Amino acid sequence: MKSLFDLLPNVDSVWVALMVTAIAFAISLVFTFLVSLKMRGTKSFFITSAIMPMIVAAVISMVSIFLDNTATGAVRIATIAVALGLIRFRSTNGRAEELSLLFAGIATGLVCGLGYVLFAFVFAFVVAVLYLALSSVKLFSNKRFNNEKLLKITIPESLEYSEVFSDTFSTYLKTNELVEVKTTGMGSLFRLSYRIELNDIKEEKQFIDELRTKNGNLEISILPYVIENKSL
């Protein structure tokens, strides 16, 4: 199978690179949307998943064009590896979208450094517009996941927690999953964390009241379920 550069020999290489970048975005957008239907993840992660392949395609295309046609395969591979190495760093933990935009910014500088200033301008503008568009629409906002809550229940160490809340959960919850068990109070208490989805948000108080009768009226909290920022 020939590459697009070989299939369009009479078209300027920069225009072919733009086509390759656009096709990479279209493919990654479709792939990310299909995966988001079942995968649990933040909108930030899905936006990054849709934009990142386009950024990589732009960098690889520009480096390939920049290299002279007489360059050997080993030289090409080494140059591309160095180019990707320049944009493979992160100073602190951040959100997926922050890392992708950092990646895009350095990629733009790299393309400018290769001399393709117009391409760099168009590329940076398109990435910014796509980011704003994807952030504004609800394309990756799966309501089934957005309704999830984080339930934290404190119980005495003597309470067997594996089954004690089962009947209450089956009455008030669509789904529940134990995600963390943590000791507290010098080991005299356990704090259980569940990912839950209520059948009816109006029943939240009744749900908490029933849990209080089983955990000895210790602390209970219900929070929005958010994946920690340190993970993509």
Contacts in CASP RR format, 6 or more apart in sequence:
PFRMAT RR
TARGET T0000
AUTHOR 0000-0000-0000
METHOD contacts of the structure
MODEL  1
MKSLFDLLPNVDSVWVALMVTAIAFAISLVFTFLVSLKMRGTKSFFITSA
IMPMIVAAVISMVSIFLDNTATGAVRIATIAVALGLIRFRSTNGRAEELS
LLFAGIATGLVCGLGYVLFAFVFAFVVAVLYLALSSVKLFSNKRFNNEKL
LKITIPESLEYSEVFSDTFSTYLKTNELVEVKTTGMGSLFRLSYRIELND
IKEEKQFIDELRTKNGNLEISILPYVIENKSL
4 16 0 8 1.000
4 19 0 8 1.000
4 20 0 8 1.000
4 23 0 8 1.000
5 13 0 8 1.000
5 16 0 8 1.000
5 64 0 8 1.000
8 16 0 8 1.000
8 19 0 8 1.000
13 65 0 8 1.000
14 65 0 8 1.000
14 116 0 8 1.000
14 118 0 8 1.000
14 119 0 8 1.000
16 61 0 8 1.000
17 58 0 8 1.000
17 61 0 8 1.000
17 62 0 8 1.000
17 65 0 8 1.000
17 119 0 8 1.000
18 119 0 8 1.000
18 122 0 8 1.000
20 57 0 8 1.000
20 61 0 8 1.000
21 54 0 8 1.000
21 57 0 8 1.000
21 58 0 8 1.000
21 61 0 8 1.000
21 123 0 8 1.000
22 54 0 8 1.000
23 57 0 8 1.000
24 53 0 8 1.000
24 54 0 8 1.000
24 56 0 8 1.000
24 57 0 8 1.000
25 50 0 8 1.000
25 51 0 8 1.000
25 53 0 8 1.000
25 54 0 8 1.000
25 130 0 8 1.000
27 53 0 8 1.000
28 49 0 8 1.000
28 50 0 8 1.000
28 51 0 8 1.000
28 52 0 8 1.000
28 53 0 8 1.000
28 54 0 8 1.000
29 50 0 8 1.000
31 49 0 8 1.000
32 46 0 8 1.000
32 49 0 8 1.000
32 50 0 8 1.000
32 140 0 8 1.000
33 50 0 8 1.000
33 139 0 8 1.000
33 140 0 8 1.000
35 46 0 8 1.000
35 49 0 8 1.000
36 46 0 8 1.000
36 140 0 8 1.000
36 142 0 8 1.000
37 142 0 8 1.000
40 145 0 8 1.000
40 227 0 8 1.000
41 145 0 8 1.000
41 227 0 8 1.000
42 95 0 8 1.000
42 96 0 8 1.000
42 226 0 8 1.000
42 227 0 8 1.000
43 135 0 8 1.000
43 140 0 8 1.000
43 141 0 8 1.000
44 95 0 8 1.000
44 96 0 8 1.000
44 97 0 8 1.000
45 96 0 8 1.000
45 232 0 8 1.000
46 139 0 8 1.000
46 140 0 8 1.000
47 96 0 8 1.000
47 97 0 8 1.000
47 100 0 8 1.000
47 131 0 8 1.000
47 134 0 8 1.000
47 135 0 8 1.000
47 140 0 8 1.000
48 96 0 8 1.000
48 97 0 8 1.000
48 99 0 8 1.000
48 100 0 8 1.000
48 232 0 8 1.000
50 130 0 8 1.000
50 134 0 8 1.000
51 100 0 8 1.000
51 104 0 8 1.000
51 127 0 8 1.000
51 130 0 8 1.000
51 131 0 8 1.000
51 134 0 8 1.000
52 100 0 8 1.000
52 103 0 8 1.000
54 127 0 8 1.000
54 130 0 8 1.000
55 100 0 8 1.000
55 103 0 8 1.000
55 104 0 8 1.000
55 107 0 8 1.000
55 127 0 8 1.000
56 84 0 8 1.000
58 107 0 8 1.000
58 111 0 8 1.000
58 119 0 8 1.000
58 123 0 8 1.000
59 83 0 8 1.000
59 84 0 8 1.000
59 87 0 8 1.000
59 107 0 8 1.000
59 110 0 8 1.000
59 111 0 8 1.000
60 80 0 8 1.000
60 83 0 8 1.000
62 110 0 8 1.000
62 111 0 8 1.000
62 114 0 8 1.000
62 116 0 8 1.000
62 119 0 8 1.000
63 79 0 8 1.000
63 80 0 8 1.000
63 83 0 8 1.000
63 114 0 8 1.000
64 76 0 8 1.000
64 80 0 8 1.000
65 116 0 8 1.000
66 114 0 8 1.000
66 115 0 8 1.000
66 116 0 8 1.000
67 75 0 8 1.000
67 76 0 8 1.000
67 79 0 8 1.000
71 79 0 8 1.000
83 110 0 8 1.000
86 106 0 8 1.000
86 110 0 8 1.000
87 103 0 8 1.000
87 106 0 8 1.000
87 107 0 8 1.000
87 110 0 8 1.000
90 99 0 8 1.000
90 102 0 8 1.000
93 229 0 8 1.000
93 230 0 8 1.000
94 229 0 8 1.000
94 230 0 8 1.000
95 229 0 8 1.000
96 232 0 8 1.000
97 131 0 8 1.000
97 135 0 8 1.000
99 232 0 8 1.000
101 127 0 8 1.000
101 131 0 8 1.000
104 124 0 8 1.000
104 127 0 8 1.000
105 124 0 8 1.000
107 123 0 8 1.000
108 120 0 8 1.000
108 123 0 8 1.000
108 124 0 8 1.000
108 127 0 8 1.000
109 120 0 8 1.000
111 119 0 8 1.000
111 120 0 8 1.000
111 123 0 8 1.000
112 120 0 8 1.000
134 140 0 8 1.000
147 197 0 8 1.000
147 198 0 8 1.000
148 175 0 8 1.000
148 195 0 8 1.000
148 196 0 8 1.000
148 197 0 8 1.000
148 225 0 8 1.000
149 195 0 8 1.000
149 196 0 8 1.000
149 197 0 8 1.000
149 198 0 8 1.000
149 222 0 8 1.000
149 223 0 8 1.000
149 224 0 8 1.000
149 225 0 8 1.000
150 179 0 8 1.000
150 193 0 8 1.000
150 194 0 8 1.000
150 195 0 8 1.000
150 196 0 8 1.000
150 222 0 8 1.000
150 223 0 8 1.000
150 224 0 8 1.000
150 225 0 8 1.000
150 226 0 8 1.000
151 176 0 8 1.000
151 193 0 8 1.000
151 194 0 8 1.000
151 195 0 8 1.000
151 196 0 8 1.000
151 220 0 8 1.000
151 221 0 8 1.000
151 222 0 8 1.000
152 191 0 8 1.000
152 192 0 8 1.000
152 193 0 8 1.000
152 194 0 8 1.000
152 219 0 8 1.000
152 220 0 8 1.000
152 221 0 8 1.000
152 222 0 8 1.000
152 223 0 8 1.000
153 165 0 8 1.000
153 191 0 8 1.000
153 192 0 8 1.000
153 194 0 8 1.000
153 211 0 8 1.000
153 215 0 8 1.000
153 218 0 8 1.000
153 219 0 8 1.000
153 220 0 8 1.000
154 184 0 8 1.000
154 189 0 8 1.000
154 190 0 8 1.000
154 191 0 8 1.000
154 192 0 8 1.000
154 215 0 8 1.000
154 218 0 8 1.000
154 219 0 8 1.000
154 220 0 8 1.000
155 161 0 8 1.000
155 164 0 8 1.000
155 189 0 8 1.000
155 190 0 8 1.000
155 191 0 8 1.000
155 192 0 8 1.000
155 215 0 8 1.000
155 216 0 8 1.000
155 218 0 8 1.000
156 188 0 8 1.000
156 189 0 8 1.000
156 190 0 8 1.000
156 215 0 8 1.000
156 216 0 8 1.000
156 218 0 8 1.000
157 183 0 8 1.000
157 187 0 8 1.000
157 188 0 8 1.000
157 189 0 8 1.000
157 190 0 8 1.000
159 190 0 8 1.000
159 214 0 8 1.000
159 215 0 8 1.000
161 181 0 8 1.000
161 190 0 8 1.000
161 192 0 8 1.000
164 214 0 8 1.000
165 211 0 8 1.000
165 214 0 8 1.000
168 207 0 8 1.000
168 210 0 8 1.000
168 211 0 8 1.000
168 214 0 8 1.000
169 176 0 8 1.000
169 196 0 8 1.000
171 210 0 8 1.000
172 198 0 8 1.000
172 199 0 8 1.000
172 200 0 8 1.000
172 203 0 8 1.000
172 206 0 8 1.000
172 207 0 8 1.000
172 210 0 8 1.000
173 196 0 8 1.000
173 197 0 8 1.000
173 198 0 8 1.000
173 199 0 8 1.000
173 207 0 8 1.000
174 197 0 8 1.000
174 198 0 8 1.000
174 199 0 8 1.000
175 195 0 8 1.000
175 196 0 8 1.000
175 197 0 8 1.000
176 194 0 8 1.000
176 195 0 8 1.000
176 196 0 8 1.000
176 197 0 8 1.000
177 194 0 8 1.000
177 195 0 8 1.000
177 196 0 8 1.000
178 192 0 8 1.000
178 193 0 8 1.000
178 194 0 8 1.000
179 193 0 8 1.000
179 194 0 8 1.000
179 195 0 8 1.000
180 191 0 8 1.000
180 192 0 8 1.000
180 193 0 8 1.000
181 190 0 8 1.000
181 191 0 8 1.000
181 192 0 8 1.000
181 193 0 8 1.000
182 190 0 8 1.000
182 191 0 8 1.000
182 192 0 8 1.000
182 193 0 8 1.000
183 189 0 8 1.000
183 190 0 8 1.000
183 191 0 8 1.000
184 190 0 8 1.000
184 191 0 8 1.000
189 218 0 8 1.000
195 225 0 8 1.000
196 222 0 8 1.000
198 204 0 8 1.000
198 207 0 8 1.000
204 222 0 8 1.000
208 220 0 8 1.000
208 222 0 8 1.000
211 220 0 8 1.000
212 220 0 8 1.000
END
